[in-house]
Amino acid sequence: MFEMLLLSGGGGKPIYYDSGPGPQQLAFGDTNLGFFGEVTQSDLLSASALLAQLPELASNGYQSATVTWLKFAYKGKYLFIARAPVFTSMNWNKLYGSGLVHGSDDVGPFNNGFPTNQVRLVTSGPYRVKARTMGSSYFPCQKWR
């Protein structure tokens, strides 16, 4: 998932010119929780362009050579989520060691014993985006066993 490092536009505008690549008008919802539509890899990032900026993932295979992104608004931020897995054979330690788990400018609440800063920025044209995994909970996995 990518999180745009841009300020959200003014409230209530039907077109969001500062929302990054892809559709500029929300199809559903608002900037608190909304959906813009699909973004092609030529507008955002292809798997090979992403791999060029994250070379430590080179040992992992591509799931798909063509990447389609879904663009969302969430709490005033713009999120880009791959429609299908981009890479295969990933494990949490590799993602954490690459700074791709928490999306925060620190080592995150949970680490693998080798603290690594969790802000990883990649470039897409004129945009800098934060690359990270999707999160589902603030609770450690052990609490859900």
N, C-alpha and C positions, 0 to 999 in steps of 0.2 A: 504494500500500500504506500502511496505517496501523499504527503501532506504539503500543500502549497505554503510557502513562507511569505505570504502576502497579506495585507490587511483586507478585510472584507469591505464591500461597498456599503453605501448608505442604505438605510432601512427602506424596504418597500419598492426598490427599483426593479422593474421587470427584466432588465438586461444588466448583467454584471460583467463589465468590461475588464475588471481586474481579477477575474476568476481563473486565469491561466488558459492553456490550450483547450480546444474542443468547444462544445456549445456554450454560449454566453447567457442563455436564458434558461431558467429552471423549467423543467417539464412538470414537476410536481413539488409541492412543499415550499419551504422558504430557506433562508440561510441558517436557520437553527437545525433543520432536518429536511433536506431536499435532494432531488435527483435531476441532473442536467441531461444525461444521455451517454452515448458511447463516444470514445475518443480513439482514433486510430493510432497505430504505432508511429506513423509518419508525423503525426501532430505531437506525440509525447515521447515515448521511448520504445525501441524494439528490444528484443531479448539480447541481441548482439551489442547494441549500444549500452544497455544496462551492464552487461558483462564486461565491457571495456572499462567501465568506471568502478566495477567491483571485481577486480581480477582474482581475488582470493576465492571466488566461487567457480573458477574455471574448471575445477575437478568434478563439478556437478554437471549433469547433462541438461539439455534443454527439454522441456516438456513440449513446447510448441515454438516453431520458428516465427509464427505470426502472433503478435500480442494485441488484443483489443482491451482497452481500459474502460471502466465505468466511472463516471465523474459524479461526485456527491458533494453536497454542502452539509457540514455538521458543526454546530456551535460556532459559526462564523469562519470556519476554515474550509478549504477545498480539498477533497480527498479523491485520489485516483486509485482504484482497485482493479487489478488484473482480472479479467473475466474467467480465466482458467490459470492453473499453475504455470509459472514461467520456467522454474527449474525443478529438477528431480533430486532425490537422494539428499535432502537437507536434514540436518539435525540441529537441535537447539544450541548446542555448544558452538557449532560452526557459525550459526546466525549471530549468537551473542558475541563471539570473538571478532566478527566483522562489524560490530556496532549497529546491528539491524533489528534488535529486539524491542527495546523500550522507547526509542525516539526521544530521549531526554538528554540534556547536556550534563550527564553524570554517569555513574556506573549502573544505575538502576537499582531497584529494590532487591532483585535476585540476580546473582551472578554465578559463574561456574568455578569460582576460586581464583580466576585470573581477571580481576576487574578491568573492564574496557569501557571507555566512553561510548555512549549509545546514541550520539548524533552522527548520522551519516548523510551527507548531502551529495546529490548527483545533479548534473546540469542537463537541462532539456531546452535547447535554444537559448532564449534570454532568461529562462526561469531556473531557479535553484530550488530543488525539491528535497524534502526529507524522506529518505528511504527507510522503511521499517516494516515489521510484521504487523498484522492486525492484532489488536488486543481484545480480550473478551471479559476480563475481570481484573480487579486490583488485588484479588486474593491469590496466594500461592496455590499451585496445583494440588498440593498435599491436602488442602482443606476440602477438596471436592471428592476425595477418595471414599 
